[in-house]
Amino acid sequence: MKTLLAVFTLVLVATTSVQAQTKWLTNHKEAMSIAEAQNKHILVFASDDFDSEGIINDELFNSEAFKTIQSNFVFLQLNVTTDSYNKRLAAHYSGVKTYPVLALIDKKGNPLGKSLHVFTTDHIQKFITVLKANIKA
């Protein structure tokens, strides 16, 4: 029982620390400003249903591959249900009008690579490859 409790505590602490490292901004201008100041690209997550984050967290954000590169990006979360400006931004950055979607943009707002809107293991791995290829030196 003590071992089970120790393992549970370790997993909880590890998950909490990963989430704490990934600060999602919700203000587009703030994200652009930070990206400019830190010379980083922006990972944009747009959704109309934030309950869909489960598979994205499990397959992408909690993966070891992502954990090793996440410090290289600024994170922007766009809620497209309540804000038409966010909806237009998401469509421009991702090239699609389906949600949820992840897109990588540079500090000037130019899309980099193909967006992720089909959340299968294969597509997620390809998106991680795009992220790795766009890490600034």
N, C-alpha and C positions, 0 to 999 in steps of 0.2 A: 504494500500500500504506500509506504514511504517513497519507494522508487517511482511509482506511478505519479504521485504528487510532485515529485522533483522533476520528472519529465514534463508534466503539464505546465509547471511553473516556468521551466526553461523555454518551452515553445511559446508561451504567452509573452514572456519578456522579449524573445527574439522577434516575434510578430509586431509587438508594440514599438520596438526600436526601429524596425523597417518603416512602419507607417509614420513615425515621428520624423524620419529623415526625408520623407517625401512630403513637402509642404505644397499643397495645391492652392494656387492663387485663383481667385474668381474675377479679378479685375484685369481686363485685357491690357490697358495702358500700363498698369503696374508691372505686369509680366514682361511686356516689351521693354520697359525701362530697366528692369533688373537684368534681362538678357543682354541688353546693350552694355550695361555697366560691367557685367561679369563675362562678356564675350562668349555667351552660350546660346545654344539653340533652345527652342521651346517645344515641349511635348504637350500637345493640345488634346484634351479628352472632352468630347462633346456628347451629351446624352439627354434624352428626354425621360429617362427612367433610371435613376441612380441605383435602383435595386439590381440592375444588370451588372454592377461592378463585381459581383462574386466570381464569375469565370475569369474576368480580366485580372482580378487580384490573384486568383489561384494560378492561372497559367502564365501571366506576364509579370506583374509587379512583385510577386513573392518568389519568382524564379531566381536561382543563383546567377544566371546570366544577366538578368536585369539589375540585381543588387550590386553587381560589380561596376555598372556604368551609370547608375542613376544620378550620381553627383555631378555628372556632366551636363545636366539639363535643368531648365526652369520648367515648372509644371503649371499648366493653365487648364482649369476646369470650366467648361461653358455649359450652362443650363439653357437648353434651347426651347424649353416649354414656356418660359415666361418672358423671354427677351428676343425680339425679332432681330436685333443687332447681333446677338450671339449666334442665332440661326444662320444669318448671312455670313458671318465669320467662319463658322464651322463648314459651311458648304464651300466657301472659297478655299479654305486651307486643305480640306480633305478631297474635294472634287466629287463628293457624293452627297446625297440628301437623305441618307439613312443613318440611324443611330442605334446603339452607341458607335462612335468612331474615334479613332486615335490618329492624329496627324503630327508630323514633325515639320516645324517651320524654322527658318533662320531668324536672327534678331531683327531683320527688316520686314518679316512677315511673309517671306517667300516659301512656298511648300518645298519640302525636300523628300524625294522618294515617294513611294506609293503609300497611301493611308491604309490603316487597318480597320476594316469594318466587318470582316468575316472572322469570327473568333474560334478558329480551329487550331489545334496544336501546330499544324504545318504553317498556317498563315502567321501565327504568333512568332514562330521561330524565324520566318522570313523578315518580319518586322524588327525583331531584335537584331538581325543582320544589318538592316537599314540603319538602325540606331547606332550600332557599333561603327559602321562605315562613316557616319557623320559626326563622330566625336572630334571636337576641335583639339588640335595639338597645343 
